[in-house]
Amino acid sequence: MKKANHPAIAVNWDIMHPVRRSYATIEESFEVLKPWIQHLHIHDGSAQTSLLPIGEGDIDHKSAIERLSTISFDGYLSGEWIGWNDPYRNYLPRELQTLKRYQDEL
């Protein structure tokens, strides 16, 4: 990112994979990427399972939201729900409610 040094190039911060694979904590990855974060990619899971509803896995989404608030984040957020048997009209409102609760708790 330092070499690219262009305003049209930014980071999509995926908070789950570094944690699940033990590459980095949310705090560590945020510190490295924060100057360029324009997009937050959210999903939840654990080392033993595949994807889970937000708040039911190992990923501390509240911590990520808290860190983003320190940089006045106004970028985009995207979710990932692969292979769920539950229709999106059921799980999407639940996921949004959980994220809003985290934000309200800050």
Buried (B, 14 or more C-beta within 10 A) or exposed (E): EEEEEEEEEBBBBBBBBBBBEEEBBBEEBBEEBBEBBBBBBBBBBBEEEEBBBBBEBBBBBBBBBBBBEEEEBEBEEEBEBEEEEEEEEEBEEEBEEBBEEBBEEE
